[in-house]
Amino acid sequence: MEVQDLLGRPLRDLRVSVTDRCNFRCAYCMPREVFGPGFKFLPHSEVLTFEEIVGVVRAAVALGARKVRLTGGEPLLRRGLPDLVRMVAAVEGVEDLAMTTNGALLERYAEALAEAGLQRITVSLDSVDPEVFRAMNGVDVELDQVLRGLEAASRSSLAPVKLNAVIRRGVNDAGILALAEFAREGGYVLRFIEYMDVGESHGWRLEEVVPAKEVVEIISERWRLEPVSPSYGGEVASRFRYRDGGGEVGVITSVTAPFCGACTRLRLSAEGRVHTCLFSRGGVDLRPILRSEAGPGAVEAALRSLWSVRQDRYSEERTQQGGRARGPKVEMSYLGG
């Protein structure tokens, strides 16, 4: 039976972090100053097995979830990931199976992921300027490496590939038009995301947020846009169509125009904690249940209990409080964005 939270929001989306590790050190997610060589990531024994992940997926689907997105850290660092994709794709009731990646390993895995049953893929790409891209990823990964991954995914059933770009004033905002042009020419679906205060390690400041309205205005000065109606209830992106037929672009206004009222997402961390908000301060640990003899019904009961008392609306509260962020909050690298 489907479940609703205290604000009447159903559970529709499950985001699964398959690892807390990443091969990038982007400043807004895993800055090198915090996640350096001595940082202790989760030991293998504490990370959920594929079977345990599938158990949570089944429980979420029983409560109404229809979309599953695999995230990280960087999900392609998880050994055997196509096997997990195959297992999740086989769960009855999963209608949409997607993944978010930084794309550095995508050239190697795109075909296998598509064959395993992955339906959609989103690549985080914050700049198409090689120097800016290298500086932002924090580990000097070359842009060409990600572009080859995009091309590999575009040749598979994962096309059209979606791109996410987090825009930070003074860092990559000068490249907004270049990103838009790259997506238009390559047939990619681009989403510009406002820089968010997820976690505690990034030193977020409101003045570094480039409002989505400003992004749209910049693009509109180059190409005429017209709004597109949402494709489904609760869609987080405001979408626009290029009037010259050059595809579409979208913006995600999580800071300047929060959409908490339509949020239907539950997040599962790599260690088995479920979080009802991206700006979570904690979570409920499912691992003891998953590793007990309680059975699948106990997982479903735990999720129902958690969701039925949910009343998270952090982004709306932040706006009402003039942009002041409360803490502490769980890091984005644990929740997958």
N, C-alpha and C positions, 0 to 999 in steps of 0.2 A: 504494500500500500504506500502511495506517495506521501511525502511529508512536507510541511511548510514551517517556516520559522515564525517568530513572534510578530514580524512585520508582513506576514503573508507571502514571503518569497519561497518558491519551491526549490528543491535541489535538482539541478539540471546538468551541472558540469563538475567533473572531477579532474583535478590537476595532480599528477603523480610525479614527484621528484624521485628519480631513480638513483641519484648519487648526489652527494654534497661537494664533489670535486669538480674542478673546472681547469681547462688549459688556458684560459684567459684571466686577466686581472683587471677588468674594467673598473674604473674608479667608483662608479655609482653602484656597484654590486659587490665586488671582491677586491678592494684596493690592496696593492702590494704591501703597504705599510702594516696592514692587519693580517692578511693571508699570505705571509711570507714563507720562506723555506722551512721554518720551524713550526708552522701551524699544524695542529693535530686534527686531521680529518677523522671521520667515523671509521672505526675498524670494521673489517668485513663482517664479523659476527653480529654487529649491531645494525647492519643494513638489511632491509627486508629482502627476502628471497622473491623470485618471480612468482612462486606459488602463493606466497603471502600477499603480494600486490594484487594478484588476480582475485584473491579472496575478498579484498576490500572493494575491488571493482564490482564484483558480483553483488555485494551488499549495497553499494551505492546505486547500482542499477535497479535493485529491488525497491529502492526508495524514490526512484524517479529520474536518476541521472541518465542521460543519453549521450553525452559527449565526454570523451576521455582525452586528455592531452598529456603526453610524456614530456617532462622537463628535467632540470637539474638544479644546481650545477650544470655541467654539460652532459646531456644524456648519452652522447655517443662515446663517452669514456666508460660506460658500463658494459662490461664484457658480455657478449651474447645478446645484445639488445634486440636484434631481429627476432630472436626466439620469444622474447617477452611480447613484442608486437604481435606475433602470431597467436600467442595465448590470449591476449586481450581482445584481439579481433574476433576470436572464436566465442566470446562471451555473448550470449543471446541478450539483445537489448541495447548493445553498444552500436549506435547509429553513426557516430562520427569519431574517428580515431586520428589524432593529429600529434605533432611533435614540434617543440621549439628548440632550436640549436644555434650555436654561433657559426656553424658552417665549416669550421676548420677541418673536420674529418668527413664531411658530407660526400666528397668525391668518392671516397672509399666505400661508403655504406648506402648511398641513395638507392641503387638498384635492389639491394637485398631488403631494404626497408619496404620498398614498394611491393616487392614480391611477397613479403610476409603479411601484408594487409594494411600498412599505413596508408591513410587516405589523403592527408594534407600535411604540409610542412611549412613552418615559419622560420625564417633565418633572421637573426638579429644583425643588422648592418647599420651602424651609426654614421658612416661616412664612406664616400667613394673616392676620397682624396687619399692616396697611399700613405702619405706622411701622417695625416690626422688619424687615419685608421690604425696605423701602427702604434701611435702614441696612446690612443684610447684603449686598445686591447691590453696594454700593459706588459706584453711579453714579446713584442716585435714580430708577431705573426704578420706575414705579408698579405695584402689585399687579394692578390692573384690566387692565393690558396683557397680563399672563400669563394671567389668568383668561379673557380673551376667546380666547386661543389654546387653552386647555383646552376651551372650549366648541366651538370650530371642529373640533378633533380628535375630540371626542366625537360630532359629527354625521357623521363620516366612518367609513370602514371600520377606522380605527385604534382605535376603541373596543373594549374598555374601556381607558382611558388609565391608565398606571401613574405614581405619584408617588414620588420619592425625597426624603427629608428628612434632612439631616445635622444631628444634635443636638449642640450645644455648651453645656456648663454655664455658666450666667450670661449666655448670649447669647439663645438661643431655647428653652431647656428648659421655660420656663413656658407655652409654646404647644403642648405635646404633645397635650393633649386637644382643643384647637381644631382642630389638623390632622386628628386622627382623626375628629372630627365632620364636618369639611368633606368628607373622603373618603367617609365613610358616606353623607352626603346627596347627594353628586354621583355616586356609583357608581364612584369611582376606587379603584384598588388601591394602597394606601399601604405603603411600606417605610421604616422608620426605620433610619438608618445610623449606627453609632458613628463619632465623629470620629476620623479616621485621620491618621497621621504621614506622608502621602505628600509627597514633595518636601522642600525645605529652607527655604522662604520664609515659612512660616506661624507659626513659633514654637510648635509643638505642645507641649502638656504633658498628661501622663497624667491629672492631676486635672481636666481639662476634659472628659474623656470621660464621657458619661452611659451607663452599662452598659445593654445591651439588656434585661436582666432587670428593671431599674428602670422602663424604658419600659413593658414588659408589665404590671408591677404597677400603674402609674398608670392604664393603660387598663382593666385588669381591675376596678379599683375603681368604674369608671363603667359598663362593659358587660361581661357575662360572656363569657369566651373559652374556646375549646377548640382544642387543637393540630390541625393538618392535616398529613397525610403529604406528604413531598416529591413533586412532580409528575414529577421526573426525577432521575437520578443526578447528584450534584454540584451540586444547587441550593444557592445560597449563603444564601438567606433562610430563616429559621425562620418558618413561617406559622401563623396562628391565625384561626379562624372565629368571628365574632360569633354567639352562640347565639340572638339574637333575629332572625337572618336579615339583618343589616345588612352583609353582605359579609365581607371578610377584611382582615387587616392582617399585616404581617411585620416582622421585625427582622433586621438583618445584623450579626453579632457579630464583625467582623474584628479587634477588639482583645481583648475579654474571652474569646472562645471561637473562636480561629482555625480556619479550615477549609482550610488549605493542602493537606492530604492529598487533597482532592477537586478542586483547582483544575485546570481544563482550558483556561485562557485564554492566548492569544498576542496581543500588542498591537503594532500598526503605527503609528508616529508619522507626522505629516504630511510629514516630510522623508525618510521611507523607512527608519527604523531599527526593527528588531523587538526587542521586549523580552519576556522570559518571566516577568516579575513586575511587579505594580503598583509595587513598591518597588525597582525596578531602579536600579542604579548606572551602567548603560551601555546597550549594545545593539549589534546587528549591523547595519551599513549595507547595505541591499539596493540602494540607488540606483545604485551603479556597475554592478551586474549588470543591473538593469532597463534601464539606458541603454547597454548594450553589445550586441554581436551574439551573446551567449551563448545566447539562447533561453529559453523557459519552463522547460525541464528544469533549468536552472542555479538558478533561484529555488527550485524544489521541493527540489533537493539541498541548498541553503543552509538552508532551513527544517528539513529532516530532520536535518541535522547539528547545528543549534542545539538542537532539541527533544530529540534523543536523549541529550544530555549535561546536560539541565536537571535541577537538584535544588533549586530555590528553595523556601524555606519560611520566609520572612522573619517573618511574623506569629507563627508558632509560636516562632521563635527569640526574638523580642521578649518574648513572654510568659515564656519560660524564663529570660530575663535580667532579669526584674522590671520590664519596661516601658521599659528603656533602648533608645533608637533609634540605630541606626548610620547613618552618612551617608558621603559625600553621596549623595542620591537624586535621580532625575529628577523634575521638577515634574509635578504632576497635569495641568496644562494641556497638556503634551506627550503624555500617555498617555491622556487621556480618562476616567480613573476606572474 
